[in-house]
């Protein structure tokens, strides 16, 4: 993959602006200047890029850990008589629990999966917030246009 493809990894977000956005009272929006709303929109879009990059990195890490566990299980499966277990899943669980390194990896994998579940779907919500800011700017623009047309 070419270097430029991953340039989004260098995106940063402004934490203080994001704190303002997360705490934004909808009743104060009419009092906000359009430039502030534009800043909020861009800041939220930057945050969305950062967020997606972090989620993708987390998914990649989950994949790496899973592959390592699967390889470790495959190696250790040679030392286990699978006839002692009702299912292959039981044999895999036994191996993971009996091999300390695999057990630690399994714990790490579960924590990473919990992290992923905690943020699942948030990218859509953040995109909707960006769209809401855009709609507010469009509403203001249309209102301004209507006012100008009335004056003619």
C-alpha positions in Angstrom: 0.0 0.0 0.0 1.3 3.4 -0.8 2.3 5.8 1.9 -0.2 8.4 1.1 -3.1 6.0 1.5 -2.5 6.0 5.3 -2.2 9.8 5.6 -5.4 9.9 7.5 -3.6 8.3 10.5 -1.9 11.7 11.1 -5.3 13.4 11.7 -5.7 15.0 15.1 -8.7 16.4 16.7 -9.2 19.4 19.0 -10.2 17.9 22.4 -11.5 21.2 23.8 -13.8 21.9 20.8 -15.0 18.3 21.0 -15.8 18.8 24.7 -17.8 21.9 23.7 -19.7 19.9 21.0 -20.5 17.0 23.3 -21.8 19.4 25.9 -23.7 21.6 23.4 -27.1 22.7 24.6 -29.4 22.7 21.6 -31.2 25.7 23.0 -28.1 27.8 22.5 -27.7 27.0 18.8 -29.6 30.0 17.6 -27.2 32.2 19.5 -24.1 30.6 17.9 -22.4 32.4 15.1 -22.3 30.5 11.8 -18.5 30.4 11.9 -18.6 28.6 15.2 -21.1 26.0 13.7 -18.7 25.6 10.8 -15.8 25.0 13.2 -17.9 22.5 15.0 -18.7 20.7 11.8 -15.1 20.5 10.7 -13.9 19.5 14.2 -16.5 16.7 14.3 -15.5 15.5 10.8 -11.9 15.4 11.9 -12.9 13.5 15.0 -14.8 11.0 12.8 -11.7 10.3 10.7 -9.7 9.8 13.9 -12.4 7.6 15.5 -12.7 5.4 12.4 -8.9 5.0 12.3 -8.9 4.0 15.9 -11.7 1.5 15.4 -9.9 0.0 12.3 -6.7 -0.3 14.4 -8.7 -2.1 17.1 -10.2 -4.5 14.6 -6.8 -5.2 13.2 -5.5 -5.9 16.7 -8.4 -8.2 17.4 -7.6 -10.1 14.1 -3.9 -10.4 15.1 -4.7 -11.7 18.5 -7.3 -14.2 17.1 -4.9 -15.5 14.6 -2.2 -16.0 17.2 -4.6 -17.9 19.4 -5.8 -20.0 16.5 -2.2 -20.9 15.6 -1.3 -21.7 19.3 -4.4 -23.9 19.5 -3.4 -25.7 16.3 0.1 -26.4 17.6 -1.2 -27.6 20.9 -4.0 -29.7 19.4 -1.3 -32.2 18.4 -0.7 -33.0 22.1 -4.4 -33.4 23.0 -6.6 -36.4 22.3 -9.7 -34.9 20.9 -11.7 -38.0 21.7 -11.6 -36.9 25.3 -13.9 -34.0 24.5 -17.5 -33.9 23.2 -16.8 -31.2 20.7 -13.9 -29.5 19.0 -15.0 -26.3 20.8 -14.5 -28.0 24.1 -11.0 -29.1 23.1 -10.1 -25.6 22.0 -11.4 -24.1 25.3 -9.4 -26.7 27.2 -6.2 -25.8 25.3 -6.7 -22.1 25.7 -7.3 -22.5 29.5 -4.3 -24.8 30.0 -1.7 -22.8 28.1 -1.0 -19.6 30.1 0.1 -17.6 27.1 -3.0 -18.4 25.2 -5.2 -17.7 28.3 -3.6 -14.2 28.6 -4.2 -13.6 24.9 -7.8 -14.8 25.2 -8.4 -12.3 28.1 -6.8 -9.5 26.0 -9.0 -10.5 23.1 -12.1 -10.3 25.2 -11.2 -6.9 26.5 -10.5 -5.6 22.9 -13.9 -7.0 21.7 -15.6 -5.3 24.6 -14.0 -2.0 23.6 -15.2 -2.5 20.1 -18.7 -3.3 21.2 -18.7 -0.1 23.4 -18.2 2.1 20.3 -20.1 0.1 17.8 -22.4 2.3 15.6 -21.1 5.6 17.0 -19.6 6.5 13.6 -23.2 6.7 12.3 -24.3 8.9 15.2 -21.3 11.2 14.7 -22.0 11.4 10.9 -25.6 12.4 11.8 -24.3 15.2 14.1 -22.2 16.5 11.2 -25.3 16.4 9.0 -27.2 18.3 11.7 -24.6 21.1 11.7 -24.8 21.2 7.9 -28.6 21.4 8.0 -28.4 24.3 10.5 -26.1 26.2 8.2 -28.3 25.6 5.3 -31.4 26.6 7.2 -29.6 29.9 8.1 -28.6 30.5 4.5 -32.1 29.9 3.3 -33.5 32.2 6.0 -31.1 34.9 5.0 -32.0 34.4 1.3 -35.7 34.7 2.1 -35.1 37.9 4.1 -33.2 39.4 1.2 -35.9 38.5 -1.3 -38.6 40.1 0.9 -36.7 43.4 1.0 -36.7 43.6 -2.8 
